[in-house]
Amino acid sequence: MLVLCVQGSPRKEGNTAIMIDEFMNEAKKLGVRTHKIEVTQKRVYPCIECDVCEKKGLCAIEDDMQEIYGLFRRADIVVIGTPVFFYGATAHLKVIIDRSQTLWSRKYVHKLNDPGRQWRKGFMLTVGATKGKNLFDGLSLTAKYFFDAIGAEYAGFLGYRRIEVSGAIKDHHTAMREIRDKADELIEPFCKRKNVLFICNENACRSQMAAAFARVMAGDRCDVQSAGSVPADDINPVMVETMAEKGIDMAYIKPLGLDQVMDGWTPNLIVSMGCGEGCPYVPGVSTEEWNLSDPRGKSIDFMRDVRDEIEDRVRKLVASFA
Ligand SMILES: Cc1cc2nc3c(=O)[nH]c(=O)nc-3n(C[C@H](O)[C@H](O)[C@H](O)COP(=O)(O)O)c2cc1C
């Protein structure tokens, strides 16, 4: 599983950064993979309302947001952190929020289903200098609609008032404990899932389809990953098209190697499809071999047949977990 944290303050060691690190350190203690986006380190341009995402489901601006879309898609929990700036988010974070309109378009205009949205959670950490009752109202609404766009259920926020000087949050009498408790509460249910790994040669077609179907059918019960023994540069566009016919959105997914997936993550079950000797041997882990034809370079009808066979096999596999 992946906990993705977006540190939205321009102060690199300020209050928001301290809160985000507290959450991430607790996640690491629970044995979970984490990734932090420092907004000031990213080159992300503001949305120009060109409507390309409405028409094509993709953003025309080529910048670091393309990588961030992929991270949102991979994450099980997304945490955004921001100080209150004029009752809203910092400009750096707001740019990322606005650019998430692309994922909103894929979901609501193109009616594509990102499998992760069934269980992904979103949470916000925030801090402000004043003590007004409405201090976090604007941010709460922004967070609610942002998390909906990226396919995450908004699980609320922790906000601290009267914190101004950099580092002052450390002296707050409950903040750090509350952040750790919230991390435990959000992460622990995910840790109970069974870890399932699908592997093929390139992680471009078969193992990607199997993982997507498994996520749709049982993502709440299984942490599903996929990998290739020799990963391709990109997933197969014909596979993406045939999965879209099933309403499943494969955008922003990249092929991964076994070393990337198994770094700090151990499967309980490996399903291998045609990677032969490239299939890893993990002591004590059961392995299934699925004899599936390689659809690479074949017609779209061939891809559809392989897709349907995979869907059928995955349905039987996840039924056996119940
Ligand atoms: C441009 C700017 C706008 C701010 N607007 C507000 C505000 O509307 N309300 C508030 O309580 N604090 C406001 N603050 C104060 C910050 O929220 C506060 O200092 C916070 O602790 C900074 O957190 P950080 O260390 O994570 O950057 C503002 C600060 C700046 C620099």
The ligand as an SDF file (V2000), in Angstrom:
LIG
                    3D

 31 33  0  0  0  0  0  0  0  0999 V2000
    0.4180   34.7790    2.6720 C   0  0  0  0  0  0  0  0  0  0  0  0
   -0.0440   34.3650    4.0200 C   0  0  0  0  0  0  0  0  0  0  0  0
   -1.4020   34.3420    4.2960 C   0  0  0  0  0  0  0  0  0  0  0  0
   -1.8580   33.9300    5.5460 C   0  0  0  0  0  0  0  0  0  0  0  0
   -3.2100   33.9200    5.7960 N   0  0  0  0  0  0  0  0  0  0  0  0
   -3.6680   33.5480    7.0000 C   0  0  0  0  0  0  0  0  0  0  0  0
   -5.0630   33.5340    7.2830 C   0  0  0  0  0  0  0  0  0  0  0  0
   -5.8990   33.8900    6.4590 O   0  0  0  0  0  0  0  0  0  0  0  0
   -5.4640   33.1420    8.5080 N   0  0  0  0  0  0  0  0  0  0  0  0
   -4.5780   32.7320    9.4720 C   0  0  0  0  0  0  0  0  0  0  0  0
   -4.9820   32.3850   10.5790 O   0  0  0  0  0  0  0  0  0  0  0  0
   -3.2380   32.6960    9.2130 N   0  0  0  0  0  0  0  0  0  0  0  0
   -2.7660   33.0840    8.0130 C   0  0  0  0  0  0  0  0  0  0  0  0
   -1.4090   33.0550    7.7460 N   0  0  0  0  0  0  0  0  0  0  0  0
   -0.4810   32.5250    8.7740 C   0  0  0  0  0  0  0  0  0  0  0  0
   -0.0590   31.0650    8.5420 C   0  0  0  0  0  0  0  0  0  0  0  0
   -1.1780   30.2510    8.3150 O   0  0  0  0  0  0  0  0  0  0  0  0
    0.6770   30.5380    9.7730 C   0  0  0  0  0  0  0  0  0  0  0  0
    1.8140   31.3310   10.0350 O   0  0  0  0  0  0  0  0  0  0  0  0
    1.0820   29.0910    9.6820 C   0  0  0  0  0  0  0  0  0  0  0  0
    1.5120   28.6290   10.9350 O   0  0  0  0  0  0  0  0  0  0  0  0
    2.2140   28.8630    8.6800 C   0  0  0  0  0  0  0  0  0  0  0  0
    2.4340   27.4730    8.5800 O   0  0  0  0  0  0  0  0  0  0  0  0
    3.7400   26.8480    7.9090 P   0  0  0  0  0  0  0  0  0  0  0  0
    4.8820   27.0010    8.8790 O   0  0  0  0  0  0  0  0  0  0  0  0
    3.4160   25.4230    7.6800 O   0  0  0  0  0  0  0  0  0  0  0  0
    3.9680   27.5700    6.6090 O   0  0  0  0  0  0  0  0  0  0  0  0
   -0.9260   33.5110    6.5300 C   0  0  0  0  0  0  0  0  0  0  0  0
    0.4460   33.5240    6.2430 C   0  0  0  0  0  0  0  0  0  0  0  0
    0.8910   33.9620    5.0110 C   0  0  0  0  0  0  0  0  0  0  0  0
    2.3890   33.9770    4.7330 C   0  0  0  0  0  0  0  0  0  0  0  0
  1  2  1  0
  2  3  1  0
  2 30  2  0
  3  4  2  0
  4  5  1  0
  4 28  1  0
  5  6  2  0
  6  7  1  0
  6 13  1  0
  7  8  2  0
  7  9  1  0
  9 10  1  0
 10 11  2  0
 10 12  1  0
 12 13  2  0
 13 14  1  0
 14 15  1  0
 14 28  1  0
 15 16  1  0
 16 17  1  0
 16 18  1  0
 18 19  1  0
 18 20  1  0
 20 21  1  0
 20 22  1  0
 22 23  1  0
 23 24  1  0
 24 25  2  0
 24 26  1  0
 24 27  1  0
 28 29  2  0
 29 30  1  0
 30 31  1  0
M  END
$$$$
